[in-house]
């Protein structure tokens, strides 16, 4: 009788422990808030983006950080675009300690965990480059939210994509400030990595603009996500072509006729290579 009561008591204890674990896991999944690199709302330096530059969001999940803005696409576990202003004074050589990649605390559904990339063979490719945000520790750390990364082939990330980022910095130095919006082309049938099925884009785009609504200069790039020795000019396309591939409406705040004229152009004369 004693042994039977003891076994019954043990089973009850195990059952309670299992229930505690289940409840704890549920609370963690639904209410856990990751660490943050952001300042409190309304605090700290900001690099605002004029409305004329901002594109549409196909998901409605717009996240505004101090030094970049993004539109998150949960099914693909990454941003469909990241937008930021790069000023000449941002381009410093300040030495910054590389922080950990962490989930974006502003995304209700949580951005993909960095461990999805581990052992995948793909880099955690920044969309807003950390190198463009060395002017401030907080601005630099912000770029390590996983909402700001996308799986990139290592040679591509260190190769032509890096060359394009360097070119954008040179334009910022020459022209004083440029607007950048960039991301992977998110479409059906992509390879997925990690437990959260992070999609691996086959192509990436970057649109660079400067000036105001009356005198806007724009150049757009669309390139396969693989290394090449081709010159950057080889990948210049119209904004319209990127819109067709991504279903995102860029420069939607412009007057309709100006937007139509601007987005169909393919020219490089206003940009020094």
C-alpha positions in Angstrom: 0.0 0.0 0.0 2.9 2.4 0.9 4.6 1.7 -2.4 1.4 2.3 -4.4 0.8 5.7 -2.6 4.5 6.6 -3.2 4.2 5.9 -7.0 0.9 7.8 -7.2 2.6 10.8 -5.4 5.6 10.6 -7.8 3.3 10.6 -10.8 1.5 13.6 -9.5 4.8 15.5 -9.0 5.9 14.6 -12.5 2.6 15.8 -13.9 2.8 19.1 -12.1 6.4 19.6 -13.2 5.4 18.9 -16.8 2.5 21.3 -16.6 4.8 24.0 -15.1 7.3 23.5 -18.0 4.5 23.7 -20.6 3.1 26.9 -19.1 6.6 28.4 -18.7 7.4 27.7 -22.4 4.0 29.2 -23.5 4.7 32.3 -21.4 8.2 32.6 -22.8 7.0 32.2 -26.4 4.2 34.8 -26.1 5.5 37.4 -23.6 9.3 37.2 -23.8 10.8 40.5 -24.9 14.4 40.2 -26.2 17.2 42.6 -25.3 17.2 45.9 -27.1 19.7 48.2 -28.8 17.1 50.9 -29.2 16.6 54.0 -27.1 13.4 54.8 -25.3 10.7 56.3 -27.6 11.4 59.9 -28.4 14.9 59.7 -26.9 18.4 59.8 -28.5 19.7 61.0 -31.8 17.7 60.1 -34.9 18.2 60.2 -38.7 14.7 60.9 -40.1 13.7 60.0 -43.6 11.7 62.5 -45.6 8.3 61.0 -46.6 8.9 61.5 -50.3 11.5 58.7 -50.2 9.6 56.1 -48.3 8.1 53.1 -50.3 4.9 51.2 -49.6 4.7 48.2 -47.4 3.0 45.1 -48.7 2.6 43.7 -45.2 1.8 46.8 -43.1 4.5 45.9 -40.6 6.5 49.1 -40.6 9.2 49.4 -38.0 10.9 52.7 -37.3 14.3 52.6 -35.6 16.4 55.7 -34.8 18.6 55.4 -37.9 16.7 53.2 -40.3 13.1 52.1 -41.1 12.0 48.7 -42.4 9.0 46.8 -43.6 9.0 43.3 -42.2 7.6 40.3 -44.1 6.9 37.5 -41.6 6.4 34.6 -44.0 9.9 35.2 -45.4 11.4 35.9 -41.9 13.1 39.1 -43.1 12.5 42.7 -44.2 11.1 43.3 -47.7 13.0 46.6 -47.5 15.2 48.6 -45.2 15.5 52.3 -45.8 17.9 54.9 -44.4 19.7 58.2 -45.1 23.4 58.2 -45.4 25.1 61.5 -44.8 28.7 62.5 -45.4 29.2 63.1 -41.7 28.1 59.5 -41.0 31.1 58.1 -42.7 33.6 57.8 -39.8 36.2 55.3 -39.0 35.2 55.0 -35.3 36.2 51.6 -33.9 33.1 49.7 -32.7 32.9 46.5 -30.8 30.8 44.0 -32.9 27.7 43.2 -30.8 25.5 40.0 -30.8 22.7 39.6 -33.4 19.4 39.8 -31.5 15.7 39.7 -32.4 14.0 43.0 -33.1 12.0 43.9 -30.0 9.6 46.1 -32.1 8.4 43.2 -34.2 5.4 41.6 -32.5 5.9 38.2 -34.2 9.6 38.4 -33.5 12.3 38.5 -36.2 14.1 35.3 -37.1 16.7 34.0 -34.6 20.3 34.3 -35.8 20.8 30.6 -35.2 18.8 29.9 -38.3 21.9 31.0 -40.2 24.3 28.8 -38.2 25.8 26.0 -40.4 23.6 27.1 -43.3 26.5 28.2 -45.5 25.0 31.7 -45.8 26.2 34.9 -44.3 24.0 37.1 -42.1 24.1 39.9 -44.7 23.3 43.4 -43.4 20.8 45.4 -45.4 21.6 48.7 -43.7 25.4 48.2 -43.4 27.0 48.4 -40.0 29.9 50.3 -41.7 27.4 53.1 -42.5 26.6 53.6 -38.8 29.9 53.8 -37.1 29.2 57.4 -36.1 27.3 56.2 -33.0 27.5 53.1 -30.8 23.7 53.0 -30.6 23.3 53.4 -34.4 25.9 50.8 -35.0 24.3 48.3 -32.6 20.9 48.8 -34.2 22.1 47.3 -37.4 22.5 44.0 -35.6 18.8 43.4 -35.2 18.0 40.2 -37.2 15.3 42.2 -38.9 18.1 44.0 -40.8 19.8 40.8 -42.1 19.1 38.5 -45.0 20.9 35.2 -46.1 23.6 36.0 -48.6 26.2 33.8 -50.4 29.5 34.6 -48.8 31.3 35.5 -52.0 28.4 37.7 -53.1 28.3 39.5 -49.7 32.0 40.2 -49.7 32.2 40.8 -53.5 29.9 42.8 -55.7 27.4 43.6 -53.0 30.2 45.1 -50.9 31.4 47.0 -53.9 28.0 48.5 -54.3 27.9 49.5 -50.7 31.3 51.2 -51.1 30.0 53.0 -54.2 27.1 54.3 -52.2 29.5 55.7 -49.5 31.4 57.4 -52.3 28.2 59.1 -53.5 27.4 60.2 -50.0 30.8 61.8 -49.7 30.4 63.5 -53.1 26.8 64.6 -52.8 26.5 65.2 -49.1 23.6 62.8 -48.4 21.8 60.0 -50.2 18.7 58.0 -49.5 19.0 54.2 -49.8 16.3 51.5 -49.8 17.4 47.9 -50.2 16.4 44.3 -49.8 16.1 40.8 -51.3 13.5 39.9 -53.9 11.0 37.9 -51.9 9.1 35.5 -54.1 7.6 32.0 -54.0 9.8 28.9 -54.3 12.9 30.1 -52.5 15.3 27.9 -50.6 14.7 28.1 -46.9 17.2 27.7 -44.0 16.9 27.1 -40.2 14.0 26.0 -38.0 12.1 29.1 -38.9 12.4 28.6 -42.6 14.2 31.9 -43.5 14.0 32.4 -47.2 17.2 32.9 -49.3 16.6 35.5 -52.0 17.9 34.7 -55.5 18.3 38.5 -56.2 18.9 41.7 -54.3 18.0 45.3 -55.2 19.2 48.7 -54.0 17.7 52.1 -54.9 19.7 55.3 -54.2 18.2 58.8 -54.5 19.2 62.4 -53.7 17.5 65.8 -53.9 14.0 67.0 -53.2 10.7 66.3 -54.9 11.3 68.9 -57.6 14.8 67.7 -58.5 15.1 64.0 -57.5 17.9 62.0 -58.9 17.5 58.2 -58.7 19.6 55.1 -59.7 18.5 51.5 -59.1 20.3 48.2 -59.1 19.0 44.6 -59.4 21.5 41.8 -59.3 21.6 38.0 -58.9 22.7 36.9 -55.4 26.0 35.5 -56.7 29.5 36.9 -57.1 30.5 38.3 -60.5 33.3 40.5 -61.9 30.8 42.5 -64.0 30.9 46.2 -63.5 28.2 47.8 -61.3 26.7 49.7 -64.3 25.8 46.3 -65.8 23.1 45.9 -63.1 21.5 49.4 -63.4 17.7 49.0 -64.1 14.6 51.1 -63.9 12.7 51.4 -60.6 9.7 50.1 -62.5 11.5 46.8 -63.0 12.2 46.4 -59.3 8.6 47.3 -58.6 7.4 44.5 -60.9 9.7 42.0 -59.2 8.8 43.0 -55.6 5.3 44.4 -55.8 6.5 47.4 -53.7 5.5 50.9 -54.8 8.6 53.1 -54.4 8.4 56.9 -54.2 4.6 56.6 -53.8 4.5 60.0 -52.2 5.5 61.8 -55.4 3.0 63.4 -57.7 1.8 60.7 -60.2 3.3 62.1 -63.4 6.7 62.8 -61.8 6.7 59.3 -60.3 5.9 57.7 -63.6 8.6 59.6 -65.5 11.3 59.0 -62.8 10.7 55.3 -62.4 10.9 54.3 -66.0 14.3 55.9 -66.6 17.5 54.0 -66.8 20.4 56.4 -66.8 23.7 56.9 -65.0 24.8 60.4 -66.1 23.8 61.9 -62.7 25.9 59.5 -60.7 29.7 59.5 -60.8 31.2 56.0 -60.9 
